[in-house]
Amino acid sequence: MGKSVKDIDKKYVMNTYRRYDLEITEGMGANCYDVDGREYIDLSSGIGVNSLGFCEMGWVASVTQQVCKLNHTSNLFYSQPCATLAKSLCERTGYSKVFFANSGAEANEGAIKIARKYSYDKYGKGRDKIVTLVNSFHGRTVTTLSATGQEVFHDYFFPFTQGFEYVDAGDIDALSKLVAKGDVCAVMMEFVQGEGGVIPLDKDFVQKTAELCAAKDLLMIADEVQTGVGRTGKFLAGEHYGVKADITTLAKGLGGGLPIGAVLTAEKCASTLGFSMHGTTFGGNPIVCAGANYVLARVDEDFLFSVEQKGEYFQEKLARLDGVESVSGLGLMIGVRIKGTTSSEFVKDGISRGIIMLTAKDKVRLLPPLTITYDEIDKAVAIIDSMLSAYREVK
Ligand SMILES: *Cc1c(COP(=O)(O)O)cnc(C)c1O
């Protein structure tokens, strides 16, 4: 059985993913099972998506109730789950209006369009550049690849969307110089660079960027696709920095396992896009919004506090392990630099030891379900420790 799924997949699914040799068949919370019934502790959440873990009962109930009631309407009509979600997101974050998309890249596309139109409306043509950070990641569409500040993403698909410039994270002077040219309309950043290696930005740099954006009427865009919805122990990672961007994008963890993206806009750019200037067929779908509404109801202040506590606990335990060079991150978004092996080898080994982790460049990246228990964290740390000891013995 398992073999045949792999074979069929290899034959018919496009070859863009280097899949691990693992077929997951079911899961509950932070545990899942492969086709042979072997158990795994999941520290990946499907790349930060299953914020409440696999198939949390209340989430399943909310989603299935919605499936049975109304599956889709299109954006030509009103529907309750979409309106409710927009209201809760605005009330939780202080933003004014939301656009719903289907993925992180698509949410960022929306943010980029808003930034350019905001500037065009006020200042006319020629003020359209968007500054992003070196080592950032903003998505896989042609435009968000342009926005991504890593050369490896700028191959093959020429011509890329014009109008992106890059500065090193932390280099406020370089940013000021670029902005001084007068053709910049926005600055876009992840507060913790996720794919780039789980690297939190410097607080002073973020605050100075926000001040610069306010002074020059540039829109500050926070890509919180990975950091948002409680991942770092705050609803938005911007709260750690004391900064509220003009636009925040969300996606990964928002739907609890369903595809959704959201563009949150502050008052000044909430009405920048008017009728028929942007749209999507699936955005705001009732089923997906029902999942997200359940996630938002769960991720309250107590929940966020527990994420913060568990994040600290997990990070401290990891940092004390012999064989761990460094630990970075915020909340339950954790990067670990391992001695003696590559991150991808370590993650591959982890699967054979019953633990699912991710990589982010040279770091092992952990994005466990936000509902992971202390007991599960202890178990995961014990497995990681035993893996590290095997490397120590080899050396
Ligand atoms: C994953 C990610 C994206 C892209 O999201 P998709 O849903 O894969 O399009 C964009 N920005 C950040 C910060 C991400 O982590």
The ligand as a Gaussian input file, in Angstrom:
#p B3LYP/6-31G(d) Opt

LIG

0 1
 C        5.603000      30.421000       3.712000
 C        5.827000      31.869000       3.573000
 C        5.352000      32.580000       2.459000
 C        4.664000      31.899000       1.301000
 O        3.466000      31.329000       1.677000
 P        2.711000      30.310000       0.661000
 O        1.443000      29.989000       1.371000
 O        3.629000      29.135000       0.494000
 O        2.514000      31.039000      -0.599000
 C        5.542000      33.943000       2.430000
 N        6.169000      34.588000       3.438000
 C        6.639000      33.939000       4.516000
 C        7.301000      34.708000       5.599000
 C        6.495000      32.561000       4.617000
 O        6.993000      31.913000       5.673000

